[in-house]
């Protein structure tokens, strides 16, 4: 969901409980366009495009099929693709 210059992303699973499964990002002073969030699944990543009135941001997240399979907390819990989002350098021009 978006509201002004803030986007909230939530990963959901029908199979397991996901830990760290939501993130709220704010791009200060750059309101999102209607329909300004696009998610594309490729073989090794999820690509999230965030489109504001002034900017376009690309986030590359690990594909759910490749993330943290060896780090199951219990059989009914695992980490979300958003777990390491804090490691992304949002100022990097490739993003």
N, C-alpha and C positions, 0 to 999 in steps of 0.2 A: 504494500500500500504506500501511497505517497500523500504528503500534506505539505504544501509550500516547498521548502528546500530540504525536506526530510523524507527519507525512504526507509521503510521497515520491511525486511525480508525474513521469511520464516520457512524453514525446511520441515516437511512433514513426511512421516513414513507410516505405512499401514502394517508393517511387520514388527518394528522395534521402537522403543522409546529413544529419541535422539537427545543427546546432551549438547548444550550450547547451540541450540538450533534456531536462534533468532539473532538478528543484528539490526541496529538502527544507525543509519548514516545520515549525516547532515552536510550538505555542500552549501556553505554559508553564502547567502546572497544570490543563489542560483536556483530559482523555483523550477521544479520539474514540469515538463510538458505533459499534457494529458496523454496517457499511454506511453510515457517516457521510460518505462522499464521493460527490457526485453531479455529473455533468457534463452540461450541456445546450448544444446548438448552436443559435444563432439566426443571423439573416442576417449580422450584422456582428461578432458576438462569440462567444466560448466563455464560458459561465457555469459557474464551479466553486463549488459549495456545500460547505462544510466544517462538519459538525455534531458538536459536542462535547457533553459532559454539561451544560455551563453556557452555551454560546454557539453562535451560527450565524454563519459568515463567508461573504461572497460575494466572489468574485474575478471581475472582468471582464477577459478576455484577448482580444487581437485574433484574429479568425477566421483560420484557416490560409490560406484563399483570398485574404486581403487583406494578409497580412504579408510584408514584405521580398521581394516578387517582383523588385523592381529591384535588390536587394542580393544577388544570387546570388554566392556565393564562387567556385564553378565550376559547371559544368552538373550536377554530381552532389552539390553541397552547398548548403544554405541555412540561414538562421536559424530557430530554433524559436519558437513562441508564448511560450515562457518567457524569451526573451532579455532583455526589459525588465521582468521581474517585480520587480526591485529598485526600480523607479520607483513602484510601487503604495504608497500611504499606507494601511497596514493599520489605522491608528487613525482613519481617516476614517469617520464614522458610516454613510456610504452603502455601505461595505464590511462 
